[in-house]
Amino acid sequence: MSSRASNPASSADQIDVALIGGGIMSATLGALLKVLEPSWTVRIYERLDAVAQESSNPWNNAGTGHAALCELNYTPEKADGSIDITKAVKINEQFEVSREFWHHLLTTGALPQPASFISRTPHMTFVRGAENVDYLRRRFETLRQHPLFSELEFSDDPAVIAEWAPLLVAERDGDEPVAATRATSGTDVDFGALTQQLVDYLVSQGTQLFLEHEVKNLKKTKDGRWRLTVKDRSWNAPKRRSTVEARFVFVGAGGGALPLLQAAGIPEAKGYGGFPISGEFLRTDSPELVAQHQAKVYGKADVGSPPMSVPHLDTRVVEGKTYLMFGPYAGFSPKYLKKGKYLGLFTSLRLHNLGSMVGAGLKNLDLTQYLVGQLLASPETKFTALQGFMPTAHPKDWETITAGQRVQVIKKDKDGKGVLEFGTEVIAAGDGSIAGLLGASPGASTAVPAMIDLLERCFPARFTKWRPELATMIPSLGQAPWEAEELEGLDQLTGGADVDAVGSRA
C-alpha cells in the first residue's frame, strides 16, 4: 500500500515496527519479521517516490554478490608473507546466509523466479606484474585449501585467461606477466529488483508502505515507544505532518541513517560520524563487447589506496539486459544521499563526534590524497585505468554514470581516537527499541546476517524462540555452510551454467 492509497497517519497511530528507508536493509528486516511475527503491524517510510532509489538501486552499486571470491582486500598479506583468509571466510559465510534466506522465500512463493534478481557470473581476479602474480598464486594456494574456496582456479597463461575473459588479454603486451583466478559460482545481484520484490511481498501481506514520507524527528515517550514526526512530501498531501508511535524502529536510511540516529539521542550513537564518498563508473551496452566478457573481474588497488578504490570490470544484468561496467572512480560530495542535501556532512557534526572526524582525517591522509587525485584526474587519465584491464577499450563505446553515495563509518577506537571503518555496523540502543545500520561494503550482500544480528541484539528474549524457525529457513545459521545439512534445495537459487542463469554457491 503506497502513501497515496493509505490513510494519513494520525497522532493516535500506534504500530509495532517502523522501518525508515525503502532499501534492501529495511526490506530484508521486514521479510524476516513477517515470517517470525506475522501479526506485528509494520510500516515502511520512504522519502522518495519509489523504493530502492538510493544505495539499493542497481546503478548506484556494483551488484557484486560479495563472497570474497575475487576481492583482494579480504585476503591481506601478513608480514611473514602468508595470506590471511579469516575475513574472506566470514564474508563468504555471510553471503551464504543471505542466499539461503532468499531460497526460502523462493520456495514459499514470496519471491518470483531467481533469475529476476540474481545471475550466475564468474568472479575473477586479474593482476599484472611479477610481484602481483606471485601474490595471487599464494592467495590461490591458501584459499583453495578451505572448503568454501575449493573450486577456485588459477592461471598465469594468457591463452587460458583469454578463454575465461577475452577482453583482458586481447592486444596486451605479451612480455608482461599476468595471472588470474576464477570462481564460476560467483553472482551478479540486482539489489534494486530484489528490494522491490521483497517490498511487494510485504505489502501483499499487510505491511503499509508510505512513499514520499520523510521521518524528520524521533523522540522517546514515557512508555518506551518512539514517536516519529513524519512529513508528507507529495505535492497533494492532505496533511503535511503527522506522528506515529512504534515499539521498535529500524533506521535503514543508508547515508541518512546517522542524522536520524543522532536525532533520536541514543548514547550508543555518540562519537560516530560519516564521511561521504561519491562514485562514478564507465558503462557500455555494446553487444559486441558484452558478448566477449561474462565475468566480474577485480584487480589490485594501488599501494596506499583505500579498499573502495579496487578497480573492477563487471558484467551487470539489470532488468534482463546485460551491460559491462568499470570503476569505481571516487569523488567527493558532502551529501549523505545521492538525492539528498549538500549540507549532509556538515549538519551531522556534533561536539561528541568532531574529535573522531578530525582524528580519522589525520589518520587517513592516503584517502585524502586518493580523493584529490581522483578529482583532478582528466577523462583521459580515467579511461587509461580501463585500458589497463581492457587494452582494446575505446571511449566511443563507453558512457560515464554517477553511482550512489558511500558513507564510510567514523568512530572512536578503544583509545578514544577517531578511526575510519570500511565496513557496515549496526548501532542499537541499550534497550533494543531502536537500531540503525551505518557503512558501506560489503553492504547489501550481507543484508540477511546483518538483520539477524540486529534481531538478536534488539530482541534477545524473543530470539531464543525465533532461532528454530530461522534455522529451518537458513540451515547454515550458526554453523559453517559446508557443514550444514539439507542444502540440496539451493539448486533452485544456484542452478544454471551461464551468466544469464542463476549463480551457484561456493
N, C-alpha and C positions, 0 to 999 in steps of 0.2 A: 504494500500500500504506500503510495508516494504521498508527499505533503499535500498535493492538490486533491487527493482523494480522502485525506484524513481530516477528522475534526480538529481544529486548533486546540493545542494543549491548554487546559485551564489551570488556575493557580492551585486547584484541589487535586490535580492529577498525581497519582502515585503509581509507580511501576517497580518491578523488581530490578531490572537491569537497563542501564543506559549505555549504549555504545556510541562513542563520539568519533566520527570519521567513518566513511564508507569505503575503506580499503581492505586489503587481504587480511589484516590482523583482526579487525572487527568482525569481518565475515567468518573467519575461522573460529573465533571465540563464540560467536553466535551459533554456529553449527554444532560445536561441542556442547554448548548449554542446551540446545534444542533436543539433543539425544539424551543428555544426562538429567535435565529438569524440564521436560516438555510443558509443564504447567506454568512456568515462570513467564511473566509479561516482560517483553523485551522491545526496546525501541532503538533504532539507528538514526543518528542525526548527522547529515552530510551537508556541508556549507555550499557545495556546488550543485549543479542541476542534474548530475548523474553520479553514480558510484564509480570507483576506480579511475579517477581522473588525475590523481597526483602520482605518488610513487608506484602505485599498482598498475598504472597504465602501461601497456606493453612497450611503448616507445619512450617511457621515462625510466626504464630499467633494462638490463641486458638480457633478461629472460633466461638466464642460466639456472638450471636445476643444480644448485651448488652441492656437489658430493665429494669435493676435493680430488676429483679425478684428474684435473688439469691445472689447478690453481697453485702456483709455486709458493705463494705467500702462506699457505697452510703447511708447508713442509720446510721449515728453516734449516739451515746448515749449522751444526754446533761447532764450537771452537776446535774440537778434535777431528772435524771433517765428516762426522757421521750425520745422518739425516733424522731429524725429529719428526715423527709422523703422528704424534699424540693429537694435535689439533685436527689433522686430516681425518683420523678415525672418528673423532667426535662429530665433525661436520657431516661425514658420510652417514653415521648412525642417525643423526637428527633428520637428515633428508629422508631416510628410510621411514622414520616415524610419520613424516608428512605424507609420503606415498601410501602407506598402509591405511591412513585415515581416509585419503581420497578414494582408495579402493573400496573401503567400507561404504562410503557414500554412493559409489557406483553400483555396488551390489544391492543396495536398498532402493535405488532409483532416485536418490536425492540429487545426483549429478547425472548428466546425459553421457553420451559417448566420450571416452577419454581423449580421443583424437581432437576433440573440440578445444582442448586446453593444454595438452602435453604431447610432444612429438619426440620420437627417438632420434637423437642427434649425437653422433660420436663426439666425445670430448678428447681433445688433443692438446699436447704441449709442444711448442716448437721453439728451438733455440739455435743460435748461431755462435760460432767461435769455439775453439778447442776447450777453453775453461768451462763454458756453459754446457758443452756436450758431455764433459766428464761429470759435472754436477747432475745432469739429467739422468745419466746412466746409473749413478749411485742412488739417486732418488728412486728410480725404477726398481733397482735390485732390492732396496729396502721395502718399498711398498708391496711388491708382489708376494712377499712372504706372509702378508696378512690376508686372511680370507676375504675381506671386503675388496681387495685390490688384485686378486689372483688373476683376473682376466687382462690386466694391463699389458700392452705390447710396447716394445721399444725397437727403434731402428735408427741407424746413422747412415743408411743407404738412401741416397736421393731417389733412386728408382722405386724403392718401397714407399717412401714418403709421397712420391708422385701418384702412386696407386691410392693412397689414403686421401690426399688433398692436393690435386694437380697444381692449383694456383700458387702453392707455397714454393714450388721449385722451378716452375716454367721460366726460362731465360735467366735463371740465377747463376752467379759466378760459381763454376764447378770447383774452384780451389778453396772455397770457404767451407770449413767443417760445419755440418748441420746435423741435427738429431730431432727426433720426435717420439712421443709416446701417444698411444691411442687406447681409449676405452670405449668400446662400441655400445656400452649400456648408458651412455650419457643422455641427457634430455634437454630440450628447449621447452620452456613453460610460458604460456601466455597468462600471466597472473591477472591481467585485466579481465579476460574471459572467465577465468576461474572465480574471481571475485564476484562478477555479475551472476554467474550460475549459483554460487553459494547464497547470495542475497535473494535471488529469485526463489530459491528453495525456502529460505527463511520466511519470506513474505507469504508464500503459499501455506506456510504452517502457522500464520498468525502474527508474525513479527511485524511491527509497524516501521515503515521507512519514511523518514521526513527529509526530503530533498530541499535544497536551498534554505536549510535551517542551520544557523550557526550558534553554537554554545558560547556565550560571551562571559559567563561567570559561574563559579561553583562555590557554594557555601554550605558548611556542615550545620545541620539542625540539631536541636537539643536531643532528639530521639535517635540520633546516629545516622539519619539519612542525609543524602546530598540534594540540596536544592539547586537546580540548574536554571539559569536565566538564558532563554533561547530567543534568538532574533530570526524572524521570518524574512528572508532576503528576496522572496519572489516579488515581482512588480505589482501584483494584485492582492497582496496579503491583506486579509480582513482584520488581522491584528498583528502588529509588528513585534511585540514582545510577549512572551508567556513564560510560565515557570512549570517545572515538573520536579517531583521528588523521587529519587531512586535509592533503593537499598544498596546497590552496587553500581559503580561507574568504571568503565574502561575507557581510557583516553588513547584511542588508536588513530590519532590525527596526523601521523607522520611528523613532518617538521613542525607542525602546530601543537604537538603534544607538550613540549616543555613549557610554553607560556600558560597553558591550561593547568598543568600540574603546579606551576608557581601560583596561579590564581587560587588554587584550592588551599594553598598554605600548609601543605603537609610537610613536616620536618624532614622526611626522607628525601624530598626534592631539593633541599638546600645544598648549595655548593655545586650543583650541576649547571652546566652551561652547554651551549651548542654552537658548533662552527659550521656554517653552511658552505657547501661547495657545489657549484653548478657543473653541468657536463654537456658535452656535445659528442655526436657520433657522425661518421660518414655512412651513408646508406645507398644501396643500389637494388633495383628490381630487374636488372638486365637478365633476361632469360639465359643468355649465353654464359654469363658469369655464375649465376645461381646454379646452373647445371653442373658446373665444374667444382663446386665447393659445398660439401654436405658435412659440415662439422663445426664445432665451436673450438677454435684454436687460440689458446692462451700463450703469451710469450713471457719474457722475463723483464721486470721493471728495471730501469736504470739504477745504478748504485746511488743510494741516498734518496731515492724517490719513495713516496708513501705507497701503501698497498693498493689504494684505489687507482693508481696510475698504471697498473698492469695492462698492457695492450692486448686486445683480442679481436680476431676476425671470425665473426659468427654467422652461422645460418640462423635466421629468425623465421618463424611461422606465425603470422598474425592474421586472424580471420580467414584462415585457409590459404593465404598467399605466402610464398616464400621470398625472402629478401636476404641480402648479405649486409652486415653492419660491422663497422670497425671503429674502435675507440677504446677507452674514452679520452677526450680532451677536456681537461679541467678548466674551470673559470671561477670567478668569484662574484657572488651577488649576496647582499645582506638579507635577501628574502629567505624565510624558512620554508616557504611553499612556492612552487612554480607559479601558481596563481594567487600568491599572497602579497603582502605589503613589503615595500622596500625597507621599512623600519624594523622588520622582524628581529634581526640580530640585536639591534640597539634597545628595543623595548624589553628584551629578555634579560638585560643586565641588571643585577641586583648587588647590594653590598656583600651578600653571602657568596656570590659566585664570581665577583670581579677578580679576586685573587687567583681563583682557579683558571679563569680565562687568560689572564696575563701570564701566569706561570706556564700554562700549556703552550702559549705562543712563544715564549722564550725557549722552551724545551724543543720546539719543533720548527726551528729555523729552516730545516731542509724542506718542510712543507711550504713555508712561505716562499722560499727560493723556487720551488717547483711551480707554485701557482703564478708567480711573477713571470717565470719563463713561458708558461702556457699562455698567459695573457698577451705577452709580447710576440709570441710566435706568429709568423705570417702564414697565410693559407698554404703557400708552397712548402714551408717547413713542416706543417702538419701533415700534408699529403705525403711527404717523404717518409713519415713513420709508417703509413700504409704500405708504401712500396718496399719497406723492409720486410713485410710479410708477403707481399704480392708484387714481385718486380714488374709485372705487366700492367699494373693499375694505371688508369688514365683518368684525369679529372672529369672528362666529359661524361663518364658513366656514373659519377657519384654526386650526391647532394648532402648538404650538412643539415642535421636535425638537432634540436635542443632537447636534452633529456631532463629528468627531474632534478630537484634539489636533494642533495645528500647532506643531512645534518649530523656531523660527527659528534659523539658524546665527549664532553669535557667534565671531569670530576676530580675530586681530591683523592690522592692516594693515602696510604696508611700514615704517611708523614705530614699530611695536610697540604701537600703541594699539588698544583694542578697538572693533570695528565690528559692527553688526548687518546681516546679509545677508538679503535677501528672495528667496532662490532655492534651488536644490539644488546640492550639491557632493559630489564623490567624493573620499574620503580613502583613499589607498593606501600601503602600506608600500613602502619603497625597493626591496625585493627582489621585490615583486609577489605575496607569499604571502598577503596578507590585504588586503581593501578593504571600505569601507562607504560608504553614502550618507546624507548629512545634508541637512536642509532641507525646504522645503515647495513652494509653487507655482513653476513650472508642474507639477512633480511627475510624476504618472503619465502625462501626455500625452507626456513626453519620456523615458519609460522605455527605449525601444529605443536612441536615440542615447546616453543616459547609460550604458547597459550596454555598448555598443560602445566607448565611450570608456574604460570600465573595462577591457575586454579588451585594448585596445591598450596601456594603461599597465601592466597586470599581466603580459601575455604578449607582449612586443614581438617576440620571435623567432618565435613561432608565428603572430602576427598577419599577418606577411607571407604565410604560407601560407594563412591564412584569408581574406585580402582578396578573392581572386577569387570565392570562394563567397558572401561577403557581398554583393559587387557583383551577383551573379546574383539574390539574394533581394531586394536593395534597390537598384534601378537608380540612384537619385539620390545614393547614398552617395559623398561626396567631390566632388560637383558640384552645381550649382544644380538644383533639381527641375524647373524649366521647360526645362532643357537636357537632362534625362535622356531616354533613348530607351526604347522598349518599355513605356510606361506605360498602353497601352490596356487591358490586363487589369485595371486598377484599377477598372473598372466593376463588377466583382463586389463590391467593397467600397464603391463610391461611387455606385451607381445609385439610382433612386427619386426621387420628386417631392414627398413629404410627410414630415411628422415621424415617421411610423411606418415609413418606408422608411429606407434606409441613406444616410448623408450623402455628399456629393460633395466632391472636393478643391477647394482654392482655385485 
